[in-house]
Amino acid sequence: MTENTGNDEDTLYDLAVIGAGPGGYVCAIRAAQNGLKVVVIEGRETLGGTCLNVGCIPSKALLHASHQFHVASHDFATLGIRVNKPKLDWKAMQAFKDDVVAQNVKGIDFLFRKNGIDRITGWGRIAAPGRVTVGESEIRAKNIVIATGSVPATLPGVEIDEKKIVSSTGALSLPKVPKSMVVIGAGVIGLELGSVYARLGAEVTVIEYLDRAAPALDGELARGLVRALKKQGMKFVLGAAVESVTREKGSLSVAYTQRKSGKAGAVETEVVLVATGRKPFTDGLGLEEIGVKTTERGQIAVDDRWQTSVPGIYAIGDAVPGPMLAHKAEEEGVAVADILAGRAAHVDHDLIPSVVYTTPEAAGIGATEEALKEAGRAYKVGKFNFMGNGRAKASLAAEGFVKILADAETDRLLGAHILGPVAGEMIHEIAVAMEFGAAAEDIALTCHAHPTFSEAVREAALACGQGPIHA
């Protein structure tokens, strides 16, 4: 990594990237690989953005660790492993999480050095096209990419203190596992972090404003996920609006109202996790002053080449419309870097996989069944339960299913949704197939190794035709 103070105003960069999260650092690396002179401006002392430092990576470390604890507590006897009841060392689990983050941060540091990318630590502000100020210094660049990501959305009247009332950031570093937790919001973040603490012994209640959890998922998939999490001890209050969170003698009381019936309720808890979504982080960039247009939701408006309303200024990732996913930001970062180098670029926003990393995992790509019905599209469903998969049974992971949606006439794949073991890995077989316009029959005719979880994908594809073999 080359440190640059930004004081050399004679330096003209081809590209200045504001933000070093997945979108920003990937964009910078690809641009450098394309031969461009690149500088990255990042407010944090470490690279990787929210995802690496206080988001995707530390949460996955805790999800993995808590799952292993759960397996040791519940499944070892069934597997013929005799051990004493496992004890939780929360401090050691936190240290594991922090080490995982540190290793990944060092990896990005290495990639910056390898690709000759300059880095400036500080908060960037766009003074004008081609000019970014960081404190008293100014950086000049032919093009600017805004990759500033997002921050947790707040709930009116609920003040986050990151001690008892926490955002996802605070939930990753609680001083101890609480006896109870209320999660406000049944989206990806709420379900994932709620499941971490449920596995570790907390009594977890999820309160969701909508009538269903995981609203971005296919409805059948979401219902199956909720059933699985209920079996693990999580409680759900759906269709309820949180009215307040009050402190009462060492505990918290979360008051809510059922939206349809108007019935009031309350849950006493030790910790509240506010997981009501995220919003673009564009504060302090000076967008209004330089004429960069934003949407009603506060996102930066861009064209099909990710250029803003001001020529030479681009935006990607959570700061622009579309799903707030790290891999979506990465794809857009690569695309912009290639565009600036005069190369072709492609991102199919209809084929971006989404994954909920609970156990079982939930993953989807393409159209949901609800979307196809709403569009009046003629489709067929191929479904296969993991109960019929030998590998899943042998792994005590037979809960869930694979569901494939295909055009009723052409058999072309329209979407796929998986609830089960390593669903987040298996979904990519469908992603590649859909990228190349494959039919369900193409997957059905492809030999899959036995015994593997992925055989369930083939069986679901077979169910779109003559029918599955093992059902």
C-alpha positions in Angstrom: 0.0 0.0 0.0 1.4 3.4 -1.0 0.5 6.1 1.5 -0.1 9.5 -0.1 -0.9 12.6 1.9 -2.7 14.3 -1.0 -0.5 17.4 -0.7 1.1 16.9 -4.1 -1.4 18.9 -6.2 0.7 18.2 -9.3 -0.4 14.5 -9.2 -3.3 13.8 -11.5 -5.0 10.5 -11.0 -7.0 8.7 -13.6 -9.5 7.7 -10.9 -10.2 8.7 -7.3 -12.5 6.2 -5.4 -14.2 7.5 -2.3 -14.8 4.5 0.0 -12.9 1.3 0.4 -15.7 -1.2 0.9 -16.4 -4.2 -1.4 -17.4 -1.9 -4.3 -14.7 0.7 -3.8 -11.7 -1.5 -3.2 -12.7 -3.9 -6.0 -13.2 -1.0 -8.4 -9.8 0.4 -7.5 -8.0 -2.9 -8.0 -9.7 -3.6 -11.4 -8.9 0.0 -12.5 -5.2 -0.5 -11.5 -5.1 -3.8 -13.4 -6.5 -1.9 -16.4 -3.5 0.4 -16.2 -5.1 3.4 -14.5 -3.4 5.5 -11.8 -5.7 5.1 -8.8 -6.2 6.7 -5.4 -8.6 5.5 -2.7 -10.0 7.8 0.0 -11.3 6.0 3.1 -12.4 7.4 6.4 -11.7 4.2 8.4 -8.1 3.3 9.4 -8.7 -0.1 7.9 -9.8 -1.1 4.4 -12.9 -3.2 3.6 -15.7 -0.9 4.6 -18.7 -1.9 6.6 -18.8 -5.4 5.1 -15.4 -6.5 6.2 -15.1 -4.5 9.4 -18.5 -4.6 11.0 -20.8 -6.5 8.6 -20.6 -9.5 6.3 -17.3 -11.0 7.5 -17.5 -10.7 11.3 -21.2 -11.8 11.2 -20.3 -14.9 9.2 -17.5 -15.7 11.7 -20.1 -15.6 14.5 -22.6 -17.6 12.5 -20.0 -20.3 11.9 -18.8 -20.4 15.5 -22.3 -20.4 17.0 -23.4 -23.1 14.6 -20.4 -25.3 15.7 -21.5 -24.7 19.3 -25.0 -25.7 18.5 -23.9 -28.9 16.7 -21.6 -29.8 19.6 -24.5 -29.2 22.0 -27.2 -31.1 20.1 -25.8 -33.4 17.4 -22.6 -35.0 18.7 -24.5 -37.8 20.6 -26.4 -38.7 17.5 -23.1 -38.9 15.6 -21.6 -41.2 18.2 -19.3 -38.5 19.7 -19.3 -38.6 23.5 -18.2 -35.3 25.1 -19.1 -33.3 28.1 -21.6 -30.5 27.6 -19.7 -27.8 25.7 -19.1 -24.5 27.5 -19.2 -21.1 25.7 -16.1 -19.0 25.8 -17.6 -15.7 24.5 -14.3 -13.9 24.8 -12.5 -16.5 22.7 -15.3 -16.5 20.1 -15.0 -12.7 19.8 -11.2 -13.1 19.4 -11.8 -15.6 16.6 -14.1 -13.1 14.9 -11.7 -10.2 15.2 -8.8 -12.4 13.9 -10.9 -13.3 10.8 -11.5 -9.6 10.2 -7.8 -8.7 10.7 -6.6 -11.4 8.2 -9.0 -10.1 5.5 -7.9 -6.5 6.1 -4.3 -7.5 5.7 -5.3 -9.2 2.5 -6.7 -6.0 1.0 -3.6 -4.0 2.2 -1.5 -6.5 0.3 -3.6 -6.2 -2.9 -3.3 -2.4 -2.8 0.5 -2.6 -2.5 0.6 -5.2 -5.3 -1.4 -3.1 -7.6 0.3 0.2 -6.8 -2.9 1.9 -5.5 -2.4 5.1 -3.4 -4.5 5.4 -0.2 -5.5 8.5 1.8 -7.1 8.1 5.2 -9.8 10.7 5.8 -13.2 11.8 4.8 -13.5 12.9 1.2 -15.7 15.7 -0.1 -16.2 16.5 -3.8 -15.4 20.1 -4.3 -16.0 20.0 -8.1 -15.7 17.5 -11.0 -12.2 16.2 -10.8 -11.4 17.6 -7.3 -11.8 15.8 -4.0 -10.8 17.5 -0.7 -9.7 15.6 2.4 -9.2 18.0 5.2 -6.9 20.8 3.9 -5.6 18.6 1.0 -7.0 18.3 -2.5 -6.8 15.4 -4.8 -7.2 15.8 -8.6 -8.5 13.0 -10.7 -10.0 12.7 -14.2 -12.8 10.6 -12.8 -14.4 10.1 -9.4 -16.3 7.0 -8.1 -18.5 7.3 -5.1 -18.6 4.0 -3.2 -19.5 5.2 0.3 -21.9 2.3 1.1 -24.7 2.5 3.7 -25.4 2.8 7.4 -28.1 1.2 9.6 -31.5 2.8 9.3 -32.9 4.0 12.6 -36.4 3.7 14.0 -38.2 6.9 15.2 -38.3 7.2 18.9 -35.7 4.4 19.4 -32.3 5.7 20.4 -29.4 3.4 19.6 -26.7 3.5 22.3 -24.7 0.4 21.1 -24.9 -1.0 24.6 -28.5 -2.1 25.3 -30.2 -0.8 22.2 -27.8 -1.8 19.4 -27.5 -1.7 15.6 -25.8 -4.6 13.7 -22.5 -3.0 14.6 -23.1 -3.2 18.3 -24.6 -6.7 18.1 -21.3 -8.0 16.8 -19.5 -7.0 20.0 -21.8 -7.3 22.9 -19.8 -7.8 26.2 -21.7 -11.0 26.9 -24.4 -13.2 25.5 -27.7 -11.7 26.8 -30.4 -13.8 28.4 -32.9 -12.3 26.0 -33.0 -10.2 22.9 -35.7 -8.5 20.8 -34.8 -8.1 17.2 -36.8 -5.3 15.4 -36.9 -6.3 11.8 -37.0 -9.8 10.1 -34.7 -9.0 7.2 -31.4 -10.7 6.5 -29.5 -8.9 9.3 -32.1 -9.5 11.9 -32.5 -13.2 11.1 -28.8 -13.9 10.9 -27.7 -12.1 14.1 -30.9 -13.2 15.9 -30.0 -16.8 15.1 -26.4 -16.4 16.4 -27.7 -15.4 19.8 -30.5 -18.0 19.8 -27.9 -20.7 19.3 -25.8 -19.4 22.1 -28.7 -19.5 24.6 -30.5 -16.2 24.4 -34.3 -16.1 24.2 -34.8 -14.3 20.9 -38.0 -12.6 19.7 -38.3 -11.1 16.3 -40.8 -8.3 15.7 -41.5 -7.5 12.0 -43.7 -4.7 10.6 -44.7 -6.7 7.6 -46.9 -9.8 7.6 -44.0 -12.0 6.7 -40.3 -12.4 7.4 -37.5 -12.0 4.8 -39.8 -10.1 2.4 -37.2 -10.1 -0.4 -37.3 -13.9 -0.6 -39.7 -16.2 -2.4 -42.7 -16.6 -0.1 -42.5 -20.3 0.2 -38.8 -20.1 1.0 -39.4 -17.4 3.7 -42.1 -19.5 5.3 -39.9 -22.5 5.4 -37.1 -20.5 6.9 -39.3 -19.1 9.7 -40.5 -22.7 10.5 -36.8 -23.8 10.8 -35.9 -20.9 13.0 -38.9 -21.5 15.3 -37.7 -25.0 15.8 -34.4 -23.5 17.0 -36.3 -21.5 19.6 -36.7 -18.2 17.9 -40.1 -16.5 18.4 -41.8 -14.3 15.7 -44.3 -11.4 16.0 -45.3 -10.5 12.5 -47.4 -7.6 11.2 -46.6 -5.5 14.2 -45.4 -1.9 14.5 -43.0 -1.2 17.3 -44.3 1.9 19.2 -41.5 2.4 21.8 -38.6 0.9 23.7 -38.5 2.0 27.3 -36.0 1.2 30.1 -37.4 -0.4 33.3 -35.2 -1.4 36.2 -32.3 -2.9 34.3 -34.4 -4.3 31.4 -36.0 -3.0 28.3 -39.7 -3.1 27.3 -40.5 -3.2 23.6 -44.1 -2.1 23.0 -45.8 -2.9 19.7 -49.3 -2.9 18.1 -50.6 -5.5 15.7 -51.3 -3.6 12.5 -54.5 -5.4 11.5 -56.2 -6.0 14.9 -54.9 -3.0 16.8 -54.0 -5.3 19.7 -51.2 -4.0 21.8 -48.4 -6.1 23.2 -45.0 -5.8 24.9 -41.8 -7.9 25.3 -39.4 -7.6 28.2 -35.8 -8.0 27.1 -32.2 -7.4 28.1 -31.0 -6.2 24.7 -32.8 -4.8 21.6 -31.3 -5.1 18.1 -32.6 -2.6 15.7 -32.4 -4.3 12.2 -34.8 -2.2 10.2 -32.6 -2.0 7.1 -29.9 0.3 5.8 -29.8 3.7 4.0 -27.2 5.2 1.7 -24.3 7.0 3.4 -23.7 10.2 1.4 -23.3 12.8 4.2 -20.5 15.2 3.8 -19.9 14.4 0.1 -21.1 17.8 -1.1 -23.4 16.3 -3.7 -26.1 19.0 -3.6 -23.5 21.8 -4.0 -22.0 20.2 -7.2 -25.4 19.2 -8.7 -25.4 15.5 -8.2 -29.0 14.3 -8.3 -30.5 11.9 -5.8 -33.7 9.9 -5.7 -36.6 10.3 -3.2 -35.0 7.5 -1.1 -31.7 9.4 -0.9 -29.9 7.2 -3.3 -27.6 8.7 -6.0 -29.3 8.6 -9.4 -27.1 7.1 -12.1 -27.4 6.1 -15.8 -26.8 2.6 -17.3 -23.0 3.3 -17.1 -23.2 4.3 -13.4 -22.5 8.0 -14.2 -24.3 10.6 -12.1 -25.9 13.7 -13.4 -22.4 15.3 -13.3 -20.0 14.0 -16.0 -16.9 12.3 -14.7 -18.6 11.4 -11.3 -19.8 7.9 -10.9 -21.5 6.0 -8.1 -21.9 2.3 -7.2 -23.0 -0.1 -4.5 -25.3 0.7 -1.7 -25.2 4.4 -2.6 -27.3 3.8 -5.8 -30.6 2.0 -6.5 -30.7 -1.8 -6.3 -30.2 -4.4 -3.7 -27.7 -3.5 -0.9 -25.5 -6.5 -1.4 -21.7 -6.6 -1.3 -21.4 -8.7 -4.4 -23.7 -6.3 -6.3 -21.3 -3.5 -5.4 -18.3 -5.5 -6.5 -19.9 -6.2 -9.9 -20.6 -2.6 -10.4 -17.1 -1.6 -9.3 -15.6 -3.9 -11.9 -18.0 -2.6 -14.6 -17.1 1.1 -13.9 -13.4 0.3 -13.9 -13.7 -1.4 -17.2 -15.8 1.4 -18.7 -13.2 4.0 -17.7 -10.6 1.9 -19.4 -12.6 1.7 -22.6 -13.6 -1.9 -22.2 -17.0 -3.6 -22.4 -18.9 -4.0 -19.1 -21.9 -6.1 -18.1 -24.0 -6.5 -14.9 -27.3 -8.3 -15.0 -29.2 -6.9 -12.0 -31.9 -9.5 -12.5 -29.4 -12.3 -11.8 -27.8 -11.2 -8.5 -28.1 -14.0 -5.9 -29.3 -13.3 -2.4 -28.4 -15.4 0.6 -29.5 -15.5 4.2 -26.7 -17.3 6.1 -28.8 -18.9 8.8 -29.0 -22.6 9.4 -30.5 -23.8 7.1 -29.3 -21.2 4.6 -31.8 -19.6 2.2 -30.7 -18.5 -1.2 -32.5 -17.2 -4.3 -32.0 -15.9 -7.8 -34.2 -14.5 -10.5 -38.0 -14.2 -10.2 -39.9 -15.3 -7.2 -43.2 -17.2 -7.6 -45.1 -14.1 -6.4 -43.5 -12.0 -9.0 -44.3 -14.4 -11.8 -48.0 -14.5 -10.7 -48.2 -10.8 -10.5 -46.7 -10.5 -14.1 -49.2 -13.1 -15.3 -46.3 -15.3 -16.5 -47.1 -18.9 -17.4 -44.6 -21.0 -15.4 -44.0 -24.5 -13.9 -42.5 -25.4 -10.6 -39.9 -28.2 -10.0 -39.4 -28.9 -6.3 -37.3 -31.5 -4.4 -37.0 -31.9 -0.6 -33.6 -32.5 1.0 -35.3 -35.4 2.9 -34.7 -37.3 -0.3 -31.0 -36.5 -0.5 -28.6 -39.0 0.9 -25.8 -36.6 1.6 -28.2 -34.3 3.5 -29.5 -37.2 5.7 -25.9 -38.3 6.4 -25.1 -34.7 7.5 -28.2 -34.3 9.7 -29.2 -31.4 7.3 -32.3 -32.8 5.6 -34.5 -29.8 6.3 -35.5 -27.6 3.3 -35.9 -27.9 -0.4 -34.8 -26.8 -3.9 -37.4 -25.0 -6.0 -36.9 -24.2 -9.6 -39.2 -22.0 -11.7 -39.2 -22.4 -15.4 -41.2 -21.0 -18.4 -44.2 -23.2 -19.0 -43.6 -23.3 -22.8 -39.9 -22.9 -23.4 -38.6 -24.5 -20.1 -36.2 -21.6 -19.7 -35.1 -21.0 -16.1 -36.9 -18.0 -14.6 -35.7 -18.3 -11.0 -34.5 -20.7 -8.3 -34.9 -20.8 -4.5 -33.1 -23.0 -2.1 -33.6 -23.6 1.7 -31.1 -26.1 3.0 -27.4 -27.0 3.6 -24.9 -24.7 1.7 -27.7 -23.1 -0.2 -25.5 -20.1 -0.7 -23.0 -22.2 -2.6 -25.5 -24.3 -4.6 -27.4 -21.2 -6.0 -24.5 -20.4 -8.2 -25.1 -23.5 -10.4 -28.4 -21.9 -11.2 -26.8 -18.4 -11.6 -24.4 -19.7 -14.3 -27.2 -21.6 -16.0 -29.5 -18.6 -16.1 -26.7 -16.3 -17.3 -26.4 -18.5 -20.4 -30.1 -18.8 -20.9 -30.4 -22.5 -19.9 -33.5 -24.5 -19.6 -34.4 -26.7 -16.6 -33.8 -29.7 -18.8 -30.1 -28.6 -19.3 -29.6 -29.0 -15.5 -31.6 -32.2 -15.5 -29.3 -33.7 -18.2 -26.1 -32.7 -16.4 -24.4 -35.4 -14.4 -24.0 -34.5 -10.7 -21.6 -36.3 -8.4 -23.2 -38.7 -5.8 -23.6 -38.2 -3.0 -23.7 -34.4 -3.0 -26.2 -31.8 -1.8 -26.2 -30.5 -5.3 -28.1 -33.5 -6.5 -31.1 -31.9 -5.1 -30.8 -29.1 -7.7 -30.8 -31.7 -10.5 -33.8 -33.5 -8.9 -35.7 -30.2 -8.8 -34.8 -29.7 -12.5 -36.1 -33.2 -13.2 -39.3 -32.2 -11.5 -39.9 -29.6 -14.1 -40.1 -32.5 -16.7 -40.7 -36.2 -16.2 -40.3 -36.0 -12.4 -37.5 -36.5 -9.9 -35.9 -39.9 -9.3 -35.8 -39.9 -5.5 -39.2 -38.6 -4.7 
